[in-house]
Amino acid sequence: MNISEEVSGNMIKKVLKALEKKATGFECKEVTEEYSTDGQNEVLTKRKVVKHYIPADISAAKLLLEICGTKDEKTFFGMSDEELDNEAIRLFKEYQALTDKNIYLNIKGEQEFANIENNN
């Protein structure tokens, strides 16, 4: 693993954690401080701490469910390495079957077209 992969992995974790926080709601503190000067020094005269509750954001919740999936339906992000390997194999086989089918249909179509041309 190189540094850019490690950084992007950490960034993804941070973004998902922030998204989860936004999707589920959270509490935060707002601190307001007032200072006055007594000669040359600033002195804290008033400090006010207010707690706010930020409610859950439905759009963030939908996005989080799309990314991570649900218990019934996993996305690639929520899969283990073994599940990802199995899904990759399944998708490759599906792609190969579609490709083989398209090749067959193209050959069959060309043969039918040639038969029509020969009959005319």
ROLUM-901114 format. One record per residue (C-alpha): residue in one letter; x, y, z. Coordinates in steps of 0.5 Angstrom, whole numbers, padded with zeros to 4 digits, always signed. Layout:
N
aXYZ...
//
This chain:
120
m+0000+0000+0000n+0003+0007-0002i+0002+0013+0002s-0003+0016-0003e-0008+0010-0002e-0007+0010+0005v-0009+0018+0005s-0015+0016+0001g-0017+0011+0005n-0016+0015+0012m-0020+0021+0008i-0026+0016+0006k-0026+0014+0013k-0027+0021+0015v-0032+0023+0010l-0036+0017+0012k-0036+0018+0019a-0038+0025+0018l-0043+0023+0013e-0046+0018+0019k-0046+0024+0024k-0050+0028+0019a-0055+0022+0018t-0056+0021+0025g-0056+0028+0028f-0051+0030+0033e-0050+0035+0039c-0045+0041+0038k-0042+0046+0043e-0042+0053+0041v-0037+0057+0045t-0038+0065+0046e-0032+0069+0049e-0032+0076+0051y-0025+0079+0053s-0023+0086+0056t-0016+0089+0056d-0013+0092+0063g-0008+0096+0061q-0004+0091+0056n-0007+0084+0057e-0013+0081+0055v-0017+0078+0060l-0023+0074+0059t-0029+0077+0062k-0035+0073+0060r-0036+0066+0057k-0042+0063+0054v-0043+0055+0052v-0049+0053+0049k-0051+0046+0046h-0054+0045+0040y-0057+0039+0037i-0057+0038+0030p-0062+0034+0027a-0061+0028+0022d-0061+0030+0015i-0065+0025+0011s-0061+0026+0005a-0055+0024+0008a-0058+0018+0011k-0061+0016+0004l-0054+0017+0001l-0051+0013+0007l-0055+0007+0006e-0054+0007-0002i-0046+0007+0000c-0046+0002+0005g-0052-0002+0004t-0057-0005+0009k-0057-0012+0012d-0062-0015+0007e-0058-0011+0001k-0050-0010+0001t-0047-0006-0003f-0039-0007-0005f-0037-0002+0000g-0040-0007+0006m-0037-0013+0003s-0032-0017+0006d-0026-0019+0001e-0028-0026+0000e-0035-0023-0002l-0032-0018-0007d-0028-0024-0010n-0034-0028-0011e-0038-0022-0014a-0032-0020-0019i-0033-0027-0021r-0040-0027-0022l-0040-0021-0026f-0034-0023-0030k-0038-0029-0032e-0045-0025-0033y-0041-0021-0038q-0037-0026-0041a-0044-0030-0042l-0047-0023-0045t-0041-0022-0050d-0041-0030-0052k-0049-0029-0053n-0047-0022-0057i-0042-0026-0061y-0046-0032-0063l-0052-0027-0065n-0047-0023-0069i-0045-0029-0073k-0052-0032-0073g-0054-0025-0076e-0049-0025-0081q-0050-0032-0083e-0058-0031-0084f-0056-0024-0088a-0052-0028-0092n-0057-0033-0094i-0062-0028-0095e-0057-0025-0100n-0056-0031-0103n-0063-0033-0104n-0064-0026-0108
//
